[in-house]
Amino acid sequence: MGDYILTPALVTNRRDPSDLPAQGYAVMMQTGPDEFVVLGGSIQVTFASRTNADETVGLATVEEGVYQSGQWVPGRTLNGDAIMISYDMETQAASKQTGTALRFNAPEASILRVKLYRFE
């Protein structure tokens, strides 16, 4: 989507990576040059640069929220364990990843809005 590659996968359990949900789902919308809104359940989404292989993409802000009367109403801001998928920073850096993702742990639908940044 735009300058980014979005990679969805079934949400992983850090304690037991073989414990995957039977299915997951997501709807992804780009709402700005570096901003996405994703609705999903039982899934995680990572981001990479489509335009520069030397860049790493990070999550600047991640908000839970809802739309009311067509307007975004933010809830909690997520960080730390709520967005981490791997603490193996050496491996993540080698693959131009930060170890973070949008995480939809529950099978019920939720909405996250993310703003991204890039660095080399």
Secondary structure, 3 states (H helix, E strand, C coil): CCCEEEEEEECCCCCCCCCCCCCCEEEEEEEECCEEEEEEECEEEEEEECCCCCCEEEEEEEEEEEEECCEEEEEEEECHHHCECCCCHHHHHHCCCCCECEEECCCCCEEEEEEEEEEC
